[in-house]
Amino acid sequence: MIVEAIHAVSRWSIRRPAVGLAAWTAGGIVAHSVAPWSPGIGLIGVGGLLIVALLLRHRDRWANLAVGLAAMGIGCAGAQLRETRFSSTSIAHHLAERPRLARVMMTIASPPQVVEPTGLSAIPRGEQTRFLADVKRIATPSGWADADGTVRVSIGGVEPRLGVGQTIVALGWLARAGRPMNPGQFDFAEHDRRLGIAGVLGVDSPGNLQIRDPAPISLLWTVRRIVRERLAAGFSADHSLDHKLLAALLLGDRDAELNDIRDQFVATGTSHHLAISGMHVAVLGAVVFFLFRLLQRPPRVTVGAGMGFVILYALVTVPSPPVLRAAGICVALGAGMLGRRRGDPLQLLALAMVALMWINPLDLYGPGFQLSFGCVAGLIVLTPAIGQLLGGGREPAGAPGFATRPATWSSTLIDKLRTALAAGLAAWLVSLPLVMWHFDRVNPWAIGGSLILGIPVFFGLVGGLLKVILSLLFPWASSWWAILASGPMIVMRKTVAGLAALPGSDLAFPAPPVGLVILFYVILLIGLAPWAKVKWWLRWNPAALALGAVLFPLVLGFARDSTGPVRVAVLAVGAGSCGVVETADRRVVVFDAGSSTLADAQRSVIGPYLRRRGIGAVDAIYISHANTDHYGAVADLVEAHRVGRVYAPTGFAESAGHSPAGRRLLATLADRGVALTTTGRGDRAVYGPVEVEVIWPGGESGWGENDRSLVTRVTTRGRSVLFTGDIQDAAEVRLLEGGAALGADALVAPHHGSAEATTPAFLSAVGARWIVSSSSSRLTGKQRAFDALAPEGLRTGARGAITITIDQRGRMAVETYR
């Protein structure tokens, strides 16, 4: 059976060798981490397999198998080299987990971008300038030493003299990219590793830079700058958002001002419209092709113009695998048309995939790479089959030998709509497991939303292209062209906002097991494979087969056992606090949500964690007191999730109203209709198997904000966890003298694990088996003193998110993310 399958795959690969080559190469990349040999030995094996293929060239099946195994070896060796090999002078040898002060000489490799601060935090943040740089030298105790590698540079402030190709010397904090500290958090270290970026350099201000020479004049970067200047010309301050959205749509530029809109595109399952993809390249290439056809230019000139535009567009935009893939396919198709040869789209797609995998093998693990190539392959293979299921591709009824009436405009329109719907279904079916796996979400309106948004996206792309061209030809009328180009952007913004407001438009969904994802695609391939000896009903239609494979993980993901464990997670939000209590029947209570070191704790930590856990609604939020490191992210949390009620101590609204973050929170609660309820000692609330009891404060007046913090006990299944906010010695003394029942099995330490004179007595009264402190990795003197008093305690700054689980029998266990 195995030999027959190998032979069948070999015969199929002979008909489409590039597809087989891509599959073998991808398999080698996936297997690189478990391969028991070094890259050198693997390459020697590749050479031997190629010799075997040459010797067996007259036996197609076995020769093709040898070539496939050689491609697998190339993928494996390439991934191993990319992941583990560094030169002797690599900047990676100077990096550590903790930032260290370094003086680095480097060349700017990407256009410097000014980034506006996002979110609200206790520490004011201004504009930052960010770019990639190629390291040349680094200062050591013995003098300058040669170094190489790419680093991501962030400067606190704006330096307008910076440009691509410039050599600069910077004094800043050099470190590796941070690993995630919480479940669901984006892994910047893994992302940079795939891109070949060794580390990050943080420069406090432009004063710590020395510019060695002016930015050299580069034709490519000059063209990129001119295109962006012409696109921006004429947009007023009132239409700044439309300009940023158009720049993202047409050129792939990213801007912090678009974060909320980008979240809406992601939530509605239409983010592919906003990101530069093959669709953008194909649409604009087709427009140029059509314009030359209207001018009645010769076919070769028309095809050449289309190819030239696609290449220029790929160079001007932000380089990415989808753009390179689409540009390569368009150029290959154009070359085939010039040579009067027909190209196989699947072959061309596979060739583009092989080329990108050989350039950077680790790109295979990126969601952009997988979604880009997977969706296009699904469109090529599945669209015809789904179209037939929807009633297309059938012969018109009539007697044999009689001519049928020509297609009317209505039937043509129906066929076009049917094809568009079939393409949308194909893309959705192929991308659904990947979206669930990478982004922990499902959107039932993604197909319809994608089709609806396709109209303004098309006109936006064409309008943006015309805006650049017309602004170059008639710069005095740039404001007119800007008004015309902003129209589709306004429609896009309103449409995606409407789609995001639909019920169930963004369902949080925990990532399915990798085995189910693999099973989905295996079943799909069995249904499509022409060599598979299966019953006719199994191959009846790949869409129905795929839909059946999708339903199983959906049911499995949403099915929860009400007797499962209760989870109490203290998230790592730096110098801040956020605790999440989650029951097996999806009751969720959040205790504080804020940070003074993370500019956007909701987007970077809290939201991804809730999504990873499949949480879309929060029953209640308890805010301990009116310090932004405890409530600064609550407004964003309320906007992103359905929140039932918010509890806070007496006087919270008055105190919070003195800060921008507090005023925004109060306004958000009023806009969303979420009640802000005052709570105090003696109040109790029940959430499924969990009871929350407030044991402090009791209406005391004249106390500081910290000592007025809520102290709450979470009790479930005979166990309890005590949340203490930022109480200090005055509140601790009152609690100890008042005889409050402080005993608990676990304690979230007061004031981020800071020692007071009363700390030993307080810890003794609580008698907790586990003590968790929410803090950053840099400890204050009081925090170090607390650790001396509680040596068995756990800190989120060192261990990441800390989760306490309580099972049905009341047994407790502690897990640390790192």
Secondary structure, 3 states (H helix, E strand, C coil): CHHHHHHHHHHHHHHCHHHHHHHHHHHHHHCCCCCCCCHHHHHHHHHHHHHHHHHCCCCHHHHHHHHHHHHHHHHHHHHHHHHHCCCCCEHHHHCCCCCEEEEEEEEECCCCEEECCCCCCCCCCCCEEEEEEEEEEEEECCEEEECECEEEEEEECCCCCCCCCCEEEEEEEEECCCCCCCCCCCCHHHHHHHHCEEEEEEECCHHHEEECCCCCCCHHHHHHHHHHHHHHCCCCHHHHHHHHHHHHHHHCCCCHHHHHHHHHHHHCCCHHHHCCCHHHHHHHHHHHHHHHHHCCCCHHHHHHHHHHHHHHHHHHCCCCHHHHHHHHHHHHHHHHHHCCCCCCHHHHHHHHHHHHHHHCHHHHHCHHHHHHHHHHHHHHHHHHHHHHHCCCCCCCCCCCCCCCCCCCHHHHHHHHHHHHHHHHHHHHHHHHHHHHHHHCEECCCHHHHHHHHHHHHHHHHHHHHHHHHHHHHCHHHHHHHHHHHHHHHHHHHHHHHHHHCCCCCCEECCCCCHHHHHHHHHHHHHHHCCCCCCCCCCCCCHHHHHHHHHHHHHHHHHCCCCCCCEEEEECCCCCEEEEEEECCCCCEEEEEEEECCCCCHHHHHHHHHHHHCCCCEEEEEECCCCCHHHHCCHHHHHHHCEEEEEEECCCHHHHHCCCHHHHHHHHHHHHHCCEEEECCCCCEEEECCEEEEEEECCCCCCCCCHHHCCEEEEEECCEEEEECCCCCHHHHHHHHHCCCCCCCCEEECHHHCCCCCCHHHHHHHHCCCEEEECCCCCCCHHHHHHHHHCCCCEEHHHHCCEEEEECCCCCEEEEECC
